């Protein structure tokens, strides 16, 4: 269960940094099918997978937006500081 949670968070962060929301339903469906095929407790594992994937995806989207805003701030050429 711990490995499922760790890998789900990593996958969600990667998807959040790279893709848009449209990618979540197919990934959740494929994950559920895989979990139901190999897990001893498929319902609890599938629920944990879906919740952690969505939360880590949202975290990846926030990280992508915050770094993009940080790196695209205008810089004053004379003083070298950020213009506010």
Rosetta silent file (secondary structure, phi, psi, omega in degrees, C-alpha in Angstrom):
SEQUENCE: XXXXXXXXXXXXXXXXXXXXXXXXXXXXXXXXXXXXXXXXXXXXXXXXXXXXXXXXXXXXXXXXXXXXXXXXXXXXXXXXXXXX
SCORE:     score description
SCORE:     0.000 S_00000001
   1 L     0.000  -35.619  179.785    0.000    0.000    0.000 S_00000001
   2 H   -68.718  -39.227  178.098    2.899    2.357    0.738 S_00000001
   3 H   -66.825  -37.346  176.389    4.492    1.726   -2.651 S_00000001
   4 H   -60.497  -44.229  179.786    1.154    2.367   -4.323 S_00000001
   5 H   -65.393  -43.040 -178.713    0.901    5.714   -2.541 S_00000001
   6 H   -65.098  -46.305  179.880    4.479    6.710   -3.359 S_00000001
   7 H   -67.648  -35.116  178.108    4.231    5.834   -7.032 S_00000001
   8 H   -64.370  -42.130  178.483    0.815    7.486   -7.307 S_00000001
   9 H   -64.332  -43.374  178.500    2.178   10.746   -5.904 S_00000001
  10 H   -63.146  -42.811  178.461    5.140   10.656   -8.294 S_00000001
  11 H   -65.075  -42.594  179.270    2.895    9.941  -11.279 S_00000001
  12 H   -63.429  -42.231  177.322    0.466   12.684  -10.269 S_00000001
  13 H   -63.695  -42.287  178.979    3.232   15.263   -9.890 S_00000001
  14 H   -63.193  -43.617  179.293    4.683   14.319  -13.263 S_00000001
  15 H   -66.718  -38.254  179.089    1.301   14.561  -14.946 S_00000001
  16 H   -66.719  -34.190  178.467    0.545   17.866  -13.242 S_00000001
  17 H   -76.742  -23.642 -172.375    3.802   19.377  -14.405 S_00000001
  18 H  -108.253  -41.573 -169.118    3.391   18.161  -17.978 S_00000001
  19 L  -114.633  176.126  176.648   -0.275   17.732  -18.988 S_00000001
  20 L   -98.061 -177.911 -174.019   -3.709   19.333  -18.612 S_00000001
  21 L   -64.415  -25.761 -176.087   -6.781   18.065  -16.751 S_00000001
  22 L   -60.239  -20.825 -177.067   -8.017   16.029  -19.724 S_00000001
  23 H   -80.168  -17.728 -175.466   -5.390   13.385  -18.987 S_00000001
  24 H   -65.182  -49.297 -178.001   -6.747   12.493  -15.523 S_00000001
  25 H   -58.390  -45.251  177.309   -9.816   10.346  -16.414 S_00000001
  26 H   -64.105  -36.868  179.844   -7.917    7.935  -18.718 S_00000001
  27 H   -67.326  -40.986  178.051   -5.059    7.600  -16.225 S_00000001
  28 H   -64.829  -42.189  179.235   -7.477    6.912  -13.368 S_00000001
  29 H   -62.773  -45.892  178.586   -9.346    4.338  -15.475 S_00000001
  30 H   -63.860  -40.746  177.562   -6.135    2.527  -16.467 S_00000001
  31 H   -63.243  -43.176  178.367   -4.938    2.624  -12.856 S_00000001
  32 H   -62.684  -44.214  179.628   -8.223    1.211  -11.579 S_00000001
  33 H   -61.725  -40.069  178.390   -8.174   -1.611  -14.114 S_00000001
  34 H   -66.566  -43.853 -179.315   -4.616   -2.468  -13.126 S_00000001
  35 H   -64.013  -42.711 -179.958   -5.405   -2.321   -9.400 S_00000001
  36 H   -67.170  -25.132  179.502   -8.486   -4.527   -9.775 S_00000001
  37 H   -78.885  -30.215 -171.621   -6.420   -7.068  -11.715 S_00000001
  38 H  -120.094   -9.743 -172.010   -3.572   -7.419   -9.188 S_00000001
  39 L   -92.649  150.160  174.944   -4.701   -6.162   -5.768 S_00000001
  40 L   -82.162  -29.064  176.985   -6.013   -8.148   -2.830 S_00000001
  41 L  -121.521   77.115 -170.238   -8.037   -5.148   -1.603 S_00000001
  42 H   -67.925  -34.310 -175.534   -9.090   -3.490   -4.855 S_00000001
  43 H   -69.942  -45.709 -179.930  -11.698   -1.033   -3.551 S_00000001
  44 H   -69.932  -38.276  178.472   -9.556    0.628   -0.915 S_00000001
  45 H   -65.899  -40.635  179.629   -6.493    0.638   -3.191 S_00000001
  46 H   -66.785  -38.251  177.805   -8.462    2.147   -6.083 S_00000001
  47 H   -66.155  -45.253  177.645   -9.880    4.867   -3.839 S_00000001
  48 H   -62.338  -42.192  178.284   -6.449    5.728   -2.449 S_00000001
  49 H   -58.878  -49.016 -177.263   -5.015    5.746   -5.991 S_00000001
  50 H   -64.877  -44.291 -178.693   -7.681    8.122   -7.321 S_00000001
  51 H   -66.811  -46.947  179.991   -7.501   10.543   -4.378 S_00000001
  52 H   -66.236  -36.425  178.687   -3.703   10.695   -4.226 S_00000001
  53 H   -63.575  -44.250 -179.451   -3.423   11.041   -8.000 S_00000001
  54 H   -68.463  -40.674  179.567   -5.781   14.013   -8.055 S_00000001
  55 H   -67.001  -42.350 -179.795   -4.150   15.713   -5.066 S_00000001
  56 H   -73.053  -30.445  175.086   -0.622   15.294   -6.419 S_00000001
  57 H   -63.789  -44.651  177.797   -1.779   16.375   -9.893 S_00000001
  58 H   -62.569  -40.073  176.715   -3.168   19.579   -8.383 S_00000001
  59 H   -62.519  -42.065  177.081    0.112   20.101   -6.518 S_00000001
  60 H   -63.206  -39.087  177.924    2.045   19.683   -9.769 S_00000001
  61 H   -64.883  -41.387  178.676   -0.207   22.229  -11.504 S_00000001
  62 H   -65.155  -42.809  177.790    0.352   24.739   -8.676 S_00000001
  63 H   -62.552  -41.060  179.297    4.113   24.178   -8.804 S_00000001
  64 H   -63.949  -42.794 -179.992    4.136   24.654  -12.567 S_00000001
  65 H   -68.426  -38.199 -177.950    2.154   27.892  -12.290 S_00000001
  66 H   -72.736  -37.233  178.415    4.233   29.314   -9.447 S_00000001
  67 H   -72.157  -34.725  178.243    7.575   28.622  -11.112 S_00000001
  68 H   -65.484  -41.181  179.052    6.343   30.033  -14.411 S_00000001
  69 H   -68.076  -33.638 -179.347    5.235   33.245  -12.659 S_00000001
  70 H   -70.546  -42.544 -175.579    8.551   33.474  -10.801 S_00000001
  71 H   -82.536  -10.752 -178.706   10.741   33.069  -13.865 S_00000001
  72 L  -106.457   14.800  176.404    8.745   35.393  -16.124 S_00000001
  73 L   -70.548  140.023  178.093    8.857   38.509  -13.941 S_00000001
  74 L   -69.661  144.835 -179.332   10.292   41.540  -15.732 S_00000001
  75 E  -117.481  132.779  177.348   13.758   42.613  -14.621 S_00000001
  76 L   -71.320  126.333 -175.562   14.984   46.201  -14.652 S_00000001
  77 L   -69.116  -28.234 -175.890   18.055   46.303  -16.915 S_00000001
  78 L   -80.183  -51.686 -175.160   19.773   49.105  -14.965 S_00000001
  79 L   -92.016  -20.479 -179.814   19.441   47.908  -11.382 S_00000001
  80 L    80.241    8.697 -179.472   18.995   44.175  -12.056 S_00000001
  81 L  -102.401  162.921  178.039   16.053   43.912   -9.640 S_00000001
  82 E   -70.199  137.365  177.300   12.518   42.749  -10.312 S_00000001
  83 L   -87.664  130.049 -178.423   10.098   45.428  -11.388 S_00000001
  84 L  -107.452    0.000    0.000    6.896   45.398   -9.353 S_00000001
